[in-house]
Amino acid sequence: MGSSGGRPPGRAGEVDVSLSEQVSRAQTGDQAALERVVREIQDQVYRLAVQMLWHPEDAEDATQEILIRIITHLGSFKGKSTLTTWVYRVASNYLLTTRKRRAERERSPSKGLGRTWT
């Protein structure tokens, strides 16, 4: 498929821009670049969420939360690693915390059930 890394060529007149360039543009406020970055990473985030949470519905919710975190913290990405490494770290931290909270809820008996408020 050409020299674009296995990706189909862009539309006529559209420049094939690397992910790191899209991130740089997104960090300066380019909304279209931000949307392209999100489209590029969202499937990876969802696959990781399914692997770690096992339930597609939970994975969808977690993916949305993770993407919000990535979007709101993209300015803190300094490029010391690849974007995908940084995204993996953000996502795995969120997912590990989610799994830990779920396990704690499942272990602890529900408090206050059957109790009436006076």
C-alpha positions in Angstrom: 0.0 0.0 0.0 2.5 2.8 -0.6 4.7 4.5 1.9 2.1 5.6 4.5 2.8 2.7 6.9 0.1 0.4 5.6 -2.6 3.0 5.7 -4.7 3.8 2.7 -3.8 7.1 1.1 -5.6 10.2 2.2 -8.2 12.1 0.2 -7.0 14.3 -2.6 -5.3 17.4 -1.2 -5.0 15.9 2.3 -1.5 15.7 3.6 -0.5 12.5 5.4 0.7 13.8 8.7 2.3 11.7 11.4 0.6 11.0 14.7 3.3 13.1 16.5 2.6 16.0 14.2 -1.1 15.7 14.9 -0.4 15.7 18.6 1.7 18.9 18.3 -1.1 20.5 16.3 -3.7 19.3 18.8 -1.7 20.8 21.7 -1.8 24.2 20.0 -5.6 24.0 19.7 -6.2 22.4 16.3 -9.6 20.7 16.8 -9.3 18.7 13.6 -5.9 17.3 14.7 -7.3 16.4 18.1 -10.2 14.5 16.5 -7.7 12.6 14.3 -5.6 11.7 17.4 -8.6 10.4 19.2 -9.7 8.4 16.2 -6.2 6.9 16.0 -6.1 5.8 19.6 -9.7 4.9 20.5 -9.7 1.4 19.3 -6.4 0.6 21.1 -7.9 2.0 24.3 -11.1 0.0 23.9 -9.3 -3.3 23.2 -7.2 -2.8 26.4 -10.3 -1.9 28.4 -12.0 -5.1 27.2 -8.9 -7.2 28.1 -8.8 -5.7 31.6 -12.5 -5.3 32.5 -13.9 -8.3 30.5 -17.3 -6.7 30.0 -17.9 -4.8 26.7 -20.3 -2.3 28.3 -17.8 -1.5 31.1 -15.1 -1.2 28.5 -17.1 1.3 26.5 -17.7 3.4 29.6 -14.0 3.2 30.6 -12.9 4.1 27.1 -15.0 7.3 27.2 -13.5 8.2 30.5 -10.0 7.5 29.4 -10.3 9.5 26.2 -11.6 12.4 28.2 -8.5 12.2 30.4 -6.2 11.9 27.4 -7.9 14.9 25.8 -7.8 17.1 28.9 -4.2 16.1 29.7 -2.7 16.1 26.2 -1.0 19.3 27.0 1.1 17.5 29.6 2.4 15.0 27.0 6.0 16.0 26.5 7.0 13.5 23.9 9.6 11.7 26.0 7.9 8.5 24.9 5.7 7.7 22.0 2.1 8.8 22.3 0.9 5.2 22.3 3.1 4.5 25.3 1.7 7.5 27.1 -1.9 6.5 26.2 -1.2 3.0 27.4 0.0 4.2 30.7 -2.9 6.6 31.2 -5.4 3.9 30.2 -3.8 1.1 32.3 -3.7 3.3 35.4 -7.4 4.1 35.0 -8.3 0.5 34.3 -6.3 -0.9 37.2 -8.0 1.5 39.5 -11.4 0.6 38.1 -10.7 -3.1 38.6 -9.5 -2.5 42.2 -12.6 -0.5 43.1 -14.9 -3.2 41.5 -13.1 -5.9 43.5 -13.5 -3.9 46.7 -17.2 -3.4 46.1 -17.7 -7.1 45.4 -15.8 -8.1 48.6 -17.4 -5.7 51.0 -21.0 -6.4 52.2 -23.5 -3.7 51.2 -23.9 -1.4 54.1 -27.2 0.0 55.0 -29.5 -2.3 53.1 -32.8 -2.8 54.7 -32.2 0.2 57.0 -34.9 2.8 57.2 -34.2 6.4 57.6 -36.0 8.2 60.5 
